Amino acid sequence: MNDSMSLGIHRLWKDILLHQMNPYPGTQLLDVAGGTGDIAFRFINYVRSQWEHQIRQKLKSHQNLSWQEISKSYEEEELKLPGGSQVVVCDINKEMIKVGKQKAQHLGYSEGLSWVVGNAEELPFNDNKFDVYTIAFGIRNVTHIDQALQEAYRVLKPGGRFLCLEFSQVSNPLVSRLYDLYSFQVIPVLGEIIAGDWKSYQYLVESIRRFPAQEVFKAMIEDAGFLKVEYRNLTAGIVAIHSGFKL
C-alpha cells in the first residue's frame, strides 16, 4: 500500500527518518506497527555503518597493525550490533510480524533484533525502557491515538525521543489538488488492479484525510507530556515527521 500511495518514495522518507533519529551505538529502539521490519532493518544498517566508521577512524591511528589484527577487529563485532544496540519490533498483526521475520531471515538480520505481538494502546513493556520510539505509517490506524501517545511516553526513558512518520496535510494548494486527484481517482483503481481490493485502498485514502493536521497532531503529542515537539514536512507535507522528547 505504501508503494501505491507514495510511488515508492516512502523508502526515501524512511531513510530521512533514520537520519533524523541519528542513533548511536547502544541505542534501544522500539518500533511500533513496524511488522515488515522496514525501520528496524534501516536502524541496524545505520548503527553498523556508524560503528564501521568509528573502527576505520580508530585503525587510522594504529597504522602499524597487521592485516590479521585489522581483520580480527572487524570479525569480533561482525555478528552483533555495536554497543549492545537493540531494536524491538512491536505489531498487533501476527501476520505482519511473520512477514518481517521471514524478511529478516532472508536478509541475514538476527542479532539485536526481536519481535513482539502487541497493541500500541497497551504496550507489553516496562516503564522507562527505550531510548527511541518510532511509528511509521501506523498511528493513523490506532483507535485511540491519545492513548498510544501516552504509552509511547511511558516506555521511553527520560531523555528518550518519540518519532512519528505519517501521511499528513499538503501545504501547497496546487500540490494539494493534484494529490487529491491522485488519491481519490487513481489509488482505489490501483488497489483493484494490483490486489483486487478497491475498498481497502479507498479506506487508506480516507484514513489519511481524517488524520489530524500537523499543528493539531503536534498539540496531541504535547498533551501526552512530550517537550520540544516539532514537525518536518516532506514532499510539500504529503508526509511529516513529528518529533518530541521525554524530559
BAMARFI-321273 format. One record per residue (C-alpha): x, y, z; chain; residue number from 1; residue in three letters. Coordinates in steps of 0.1 Angstrom, whole numbers, plus 5000, padded with zeros to 4 digits. Each point is the difference from the previous one (the first is absolute). Layout:
<sites>
{{X, Y, Z}, "A", NUM, "ALA"}
...
</sites>
This chain:
<sites>
{{5000, 5000, 5000}, "A", 1, "MET"}
{{5028, 5024, 5008}, "A", 2, "ASN"}
{{5015, 4995, 4966}, "A", 3, "ASP"}
{{4966, 5009, 4984}, "A", 4, "SER"}
{{4995, 5030, 5022}, "A", 5, "MET"}
{{5035, 5014, 4995}, "A", 6, "SER"}
{{5012, 4986, 4967}, "A", 7, "LEU"}
{{5028, 4984, 5019}, "A", 8, "GLY"}
{{5012, 5033, 5016}, "A", 9, "ILE"}
{{4991, 4986, 5035}, "A", 10, "HIS"}
{{5035, 4983, 4999}, "A", 11, "ARG"}
{{5016, 5034, 4998}, "A", 12, "LEU"}
{{4978, 5013, 5028}, "A", 13, "TRP"}
{{5010, 4972, 5023}, "A", 14, "LYS"}
{{5036, 5006, 4992}, "A", 15, "ASP"}
{{4995, 5036, 5011}, "A", 16, "ILE"}
{{4983, 4989, 5032}, "A", 17, "LEU"}
{{5031, 4979, 5009}, "A", 18, "LEU"}
{{5024, 5029, 4992}, "A", 19, "HIS"}
{{4979, 5023, 5022}, "A", 20, "GLN"}
{{5001, 4973, 5028}, "A", 21, "MET"}
{{5038, 4997, 4996}, "A", 22, "ASN"}
{{5002, 4971, 5024}, "A", 23, "PRO"}
{{5033, 4993, 5018}, "A", 24, "TYR"}
{{5015, 4967, 5009}, "A", 25, "PRO"}
{{4981, 4986, 5030}, "A", 26, "GLY"}
{{4967, 5016, 4990}, "A", 27, "THR"}
{{4969, 4980, 5011}, "A", 28, "GLN"}
{{4973, 5005, 4974}, "A", 29, "LEU"}
{{4963, 4990, 5001}, "A", 30, "LEU"}
{{4984, 5001, 4966}, "A", 31, "ASP"}
{{4962, 4997, 5003}, "A", 32, "VAL"}
{{4978, 4989, 4971}, "A", 33, "ALA"}
{{5032, 4990, 4983}, "A", 34, "GLY"}
{{4992, 4964, 4992}, "A", 35, "GLY"}
{{5016, 5000, 4966}, "A", 36, "THR"}
{{5034, 5010, 5015}, "A", 37, "GLY"}
{{5006, 5030, 4978}, "A", 38, "ASP"}
{{5010, 5024, 5028}, "A", 39, "ILE"}
{{5018, 4972, 5020}, "A", 40, "ALA"}
{{5022, 4990, 4971}, "A", 41, "PHE"}
{{5009, 5036, 4993}, "A", 42, "ARG"}
{{5008, 5005, 5036}, "A", 43, "PHE"}
{{5024, 4970, 5000}, "A", 44, "ILE"}
{{5017, 5011, 4968}, "A", 45, "ASN"}
{{5004, 5036, 5014}, "A", 46, "TYR"}
{{5015, 4989, 5033}, "A", 47, "VAL"}
{{5023, 4976, 4983}, "A", 48, "ARG"}
{{5011, 5027, 4976}, "A", 49, "SER"}
{{5007, 5023, 5029}, "A", 50, "GLN"}
{{5020, 4974, 5017}, "A", 51, "TRP"}
{{5021, 4991, 4969}, "A", 52, "GLU"}
{{5008, 5037, 4996}, "A", 53, "HIS"}
{{5012, 5001, 5036}, "A", 54, "GLN"}
{{5021, 4969, 4994}, "A", 55, "ILE"}
{{5016, 5014, 4969}, "A", 56, "ARG"}
{{5009, 5032, 5018}, "A", 57, "GLN"}
{{5015, 4980, 5029}, "A", 58, "LYS"}
{{5020, 4979, 4976}, "A", 59, "LEU"}
{{5014, 5030, 4983}, "A", 60, "LYS"}
{{5016, 5010, 5033}, "A", 61, "SER"}
{{5017, 4965, 5002}, "A", 62, "HIS"}
{{5018, 4998, 4966}, "A", 63, "GLN"}
{{5024, 4973, 5013}, "A", 64, "ASN"}
{{4973, 4974, 5004}, "A", 65, "LEU"}
{{5003, 4968, 4979}, "A", 66, "SER"}
{{4972, 4990, 4976}, "A", 67, "TRP"}
{{4992, 4971, 5024}, "A", 68, "GLN"}
{{4994, 5024, 5029}, "A", 69, "GLU"}
{{4979, 5023, 4977}, "A", 70, "ILE"}
{{4979, 4970, 4989}, "A", 71, "SER"}
{{4995, 4988, 5035}, "A", 72, "LYS"}
{{4988, 5035, 5011}, "A", 73, "SER"}
{{4971, 4997, 4974}, "A", 74, "TYR"}
{{4993, 4963, 5007}, "A", 75, "GLU"}
{{4995, 5005, 5037}, "A", 76, "GLU"}
{{4970, 5023, 4994}, "A", 77, "GLU"}
{{4989, 4987, 4967}, "A", 78, "GLU"}
{{4969, 4981, 5012}, "A", 79, "LEU"}
{{4987, 5023, 5027}, "A", 80, "LYS"}
{{4989, 5035, 5002}, "A", 81, "LEU"}
{{5027, 5023, 5016}, "A", 82, "PRO"}
{{4995, 5013, 5035}, "A", 83, "GLY"}
{{4972, 4976, 5007}, "A", 84, "GLY"}
{{4975, 5017, 4977}, "A", 85, "SER"}
{{4966, 4984, 4998}, "A", 86, "GLN"}
{{4969, 5005, 4980}, "A", 87, "VAL"}
{{4967, 4985, 5010}, "A", 88, "VAL"}
{{4973, 4999, 4974}, "A", 89, "VAL"}
{{4964, 5000, 5014}, "A", 90, "CYS"}
{{4970, 4995, 4979}, "A", 91, "ASP"}
{{4964, 4990, 5008}, "A", 92, "ILE"}
{{4998, 4979, 4967}, "A", 93, "ASN"}
{{5015, 4966, 5004}, "A", 94, "LYS"}
{{5001, 4995, 4962}, "A", 95, "GLU"}
{{5021, 5032, 4996}, "A", 96, "MET"}
{{5024, 4988, 5026}, "A", 97, "ILE"}
{{5003, 4968, 4981}, "A", 98, "LYS"}
{{5008, 5018, 4968}, "A", 99, "VAL"}
{{5026, 5021, 5019}, "A", 100, "GLY"}
{{5017, 4970, 5015}, "A", 101, "LYS"}
{{5002, 4983, 4965}, "A", 102, "GLN"}
{{5015, 5031, 4985}, "A", 103, "LYS"}
{{5025, 5002, 5029}, "A", 104, "ALA"}
{{5011, 4964, 4995}, "A", 105, "GLN"}
{{5003, 5005, 4962}, "A", 106, "HIS"}
{{5021, 5032, 5005}, "A", 107, "LEU"}
{{5021, 4986, 5027}, "A", 108, "GLY"}
{{4988, 5021, 5030}, "A", 109, "TYR"}
{{5000, 4982, 5033}, "A", 110, "SER"}
{{5022, 5016, 5027}, "A", 111, "GLU"}
{{4985, 5029, 5019}, "A", 112, "GLY"}
{{4965, 4995, 4985}, "A", 113, "LEU"}
{{4969, 4986, 5017}, "A", 114, "SER"}
{{4963, 4998, 4991}, "A", 115, "TRP"}
{{4970, 5005, 5023}, "A", 116, "VAL"}
{{4963, 4998, 4993}, "A", 117, "VAL"}
{{4984, 5029, 5019}, "A", 118, "GLY"}
{{4975, 5028, 4999}, "A", 119, "ASN"}
{{5013, 5036, 4997}, "A", 120, "ALA"}
{{4973, 5011, 5025}, "A", 121, "GLU"}
{{5012, 4975, 5026}, "A", 122, "GLU"}
{{5037, 4992, 4994}, "A", 123, "LEU"}
{{5013, 4969, 5017}, "A", 124, "PRO"}
{{5032, 5017, 5013}, "A", 125, "PHE"}
{{5012, 5015, 5033}, "A", 126, "ASN"}
{{5002, 5037, 5006}, "A", 127, "ASP"}
{{5031, 5020, 4990}, "A", 128, "ASN"}
{{5014, 4972, 4978}, "A", 129, "LYS"}
{{5009, 5015, 4966}, "A", 130, "PHE"}
{{5021, 5028, 4987}, "A", 131, "ASP"}
{{4980, 5005, 4968}, "A", 132, "VAL"}
{{4964, 4992, 4990}, "A", 133, "TYR"}
{{4990, 5000, 4964}, "A", 134, "THR"}
{{4968, 4994, 4981}, "A", 135, "ILE"}
{{4999, 5004, 4963}, "A", 136, "ALA"}
{{4967, 5000, 4980}, "A", 137, "PHE"}
{{4982, 4984, 5029}, "A", 138, "GLY"}
{{4986, 5024, 5025}, "A", 139, "ILE"}
{{4972, 5011, 4978}, "A", 140, "ARG"}
{{4986, 4965, 5003}, "A", 141, "ASN"}
{{5000, 5001, 5038}, "A", 142, "VAL"}
{{4965, 5003, 5015}, "A", 143, "THR"}
{{5011, 5022, 5029}, "A", 144, "HIS"}
{{5029, 5021, 4989}, "A", 145, "ILE"}
{{5003, 5018, 5033}, "A", 146, "ASP"}
{{5003, 4967, 5019}, "A", 147, "GLN"}
{{5028, 4988, 4976}, "A", 148, "ALA"}
{{5019, 5033, 5005}, "A", 149, "LEU"}
{{4997, 4996, 5038}, "A", 150, "GLN"}
{{5014, 4964, 4997}, "A", 151, "GLU"}
{{5028, 5013, 4978}, "A", 152, "ALA"}
{{5009, 5025, 5028}, "A", 153, "TYR"}
{{4998, 4973, 5027}, "A", 154, "ARG"}
{{5024, 4976, 4984}, "A", 155, "VAL"}
{{5026, 5026, 4991}, "A", 156, "LEU"}
{{5029, 5007, 5023}, "A", 157, "LYS"}
{{5004, 5036, 5013}, "A", 158, "PRO"}
{{5017, 5017, 4971}, "A", 159, "GLY"}
{{4985, 4976, 4975}, "A", 160, "GLY"}
{{4987, 5010, 4967}, "A", 161, "ARG"}
{{4966, 4995, 4982}, "A", 162, "PHE"}
{{5001, 5000, 4962}, "A", 163, "LEU"}
{{4969, 4995, 4978}, "A", 164, "CYS"}
{{5000, 4999, 4962}, "A", 165, "LEU"}
{{4965, 5003, 4986}, "A", 166, "GLU"}
{{4980, 5012, 4970}, "A", 167, "PHE"}
{{4989, 5035, 5008}, "A", 168, "SER"}
{{4984, 5032, 4986}, "A", 169, "GLN"}
{{5014, 5015, 4968}, "A", 170, "VAL"}
{{5009, 5037, 5004}, "A", 171, "SER"}
{{5003, 5010, 4963}, "A", 172, "ASN"}
{{4965, 5006, 4985}, "A", 173, "PRO"}
{{5010, 4989, 4965}, "A", 174, "LEU"}
{{5017, 4968, 5013}, "A", 175, "VAL"}
{{4970, 4994, 5023}, "A", 176, "SER"}
{{4976, 5000, 4970}, "A", 177, "ARG"}
{{5022, 4976, 4980}, "A", 178, "LEU"}
{{5005, 4978, 5031}, "A", 179, "TYR"}
{{4963, 4998, 5006}, "A", 180, "ASP"}
{{4994, 4991, 4964}, "A", 181, "LEU"}
{{5027, 4972, 5002}, "A", 182, "TYR"}
{{4987, 4988, 5034}, "A", 183, "SER"}
{{4963, 4997, 4992}, "A", 184, "PHE"}
{{5001, 4993, 4963}, "A", 185, "GLN"}
{{5031, 4979, 4995}, "A", 186, "VAL"}
{{5009, 4981, 5032}, "A", 187, "ILE"}
{{4967, 4981, 5003}, "A", 188, "PRO"}
{{5003, 4989, 4964}, "A", 189, "VAL"}
{{5036, 4989, 5006}, "A", 190, "LEU"}
{{4987, 4981, 5030}, "A", 191, "GLY"}
{{4975, 4982, 4979}, "A", 192, "GLU"}
{{5025, 4992, 4973}, "A", 193, "ILE"}
{{5029, 4990, 5022}, "A", 194, "ILE"}
{{4982, 4983, 5029}, "A", 195, "ALA"}
{{4964, 4996, 4989}, "A", 196, "GLY"}
{{4991, 5022, 5030}, "A", 197, "ASP"}
{{4984, 5033, 4992}, "A", 198, "TRP"}
{{4985, 5005, 5035}, "A", 199, "LYS"}
{{5033, 4996, 5020}, "A", 200, "SER"}
{{5018, 5026, 4979}, "A", 201, "TYR"}
{{4970, 5023, 5002}, "A", 202, "GLN"}
{{5001, 4997, 5038}, "A", 203, "TYR"}
{{5037, 5008, 4999}, "A", 204, "LEU"}
{{4994, 5033, 4982}, "A", 205, "VAL"}
{{4971, 5009, 5024}, "A", 206, "GLU"}
{{5021, 4991, 5031}, "A", 207, "SER"}
{{5027, 5024, 4988}, "A", 208, "ILE"}
{{4974, 5028, 4995}, "A", 209, "ARG"}
{{4986, 4994, 5035}, "A", 210, "ARG"}
{{5034, 5002, 5017}, "A", 211, "PHE"}
{{5007, 5032, 5019}, "A", 212, "PRO"}
{{5019, 5028, 4983}, "A", 213, "ALA"}
{{5036, 5007, 5010}, "A", 214, "GLN"}
{{4993, 5026, 5026}, "A", 215, "GLU"}
{{4971, 4980, 5015}, "A", 216, "VAL"}
{{5021, 4969, 5003}, "A", 217, "PHE"}
{{5028, 5020, 5015}, "A", 218, "LYS"}
{{4977, 5012, 5027}, "A", 219, "ALA"}
{{4989, 4964, 5007}, "A", 220, "MET"}
{{5036, 4989, 5004}, "A", 221, "ILE"}
{{5006, 5029, 5025}, "A", 222, "GLU"}
{{4968, 4990, 5019}, "A", 223, "ASP"}
{{5016, 4966, 5005}, "A", 224, "ALA"}
{{5028, 5016, 5019}, "A", 225, "GLY"}
{{5027, 5004, 4973}, "A", 226, "PHE"}
{{5021, 5032, 4998}, "A", 227, "LEU"}
{{5019, 5016, 4971}, "A", 228, "LYS"}
{{4974, 4987, 4976}, "A", 229, "VAL"}
{{5005, 5010, 4964}, "A", 230, "GLU"}
{{4992, 4986, 4966}, "A", 231, "TYR"}
{{5017, 4999, 4966}, "A", 232, "ARG"}
{{4980, 5000, 4968}, "A", 233, "ASN"}
{{5012, 4978, 4972}, "A", 234, "LEU"}
{{4989, 5002, 4964}, "A", 235, "THR"}
{{4978, 5031, 5005}, "A", 236, "ALA"}
{{4984, 4985, 5031}, "A", 237, "GLY"}
{{4988, 4968, 4984}, "A", 238, "ILE"}
{{5018, 4984, 5030}, "A", 239, "VAL"}
{{5014, 5015, 5032}, "A", 240, "ALA"}
{{5025, 4989, 5026}, "A", 241, "ILE"}
{{4989, 5010, 5035}, "A", 242, "HIS"}
{{5026, 5000, 5028}, "A", 243, "SER"}
{{4998, 5004, 5038}, "A", 244, "GLY"}
{{5020, 4993, 5030}, "A", 245, "PHE"}
{{4992, 4986, 5035}, "A", 246, "LYS"}
{{5019, 5025, 5022}, "A", 247, "LEU"}
</sites>
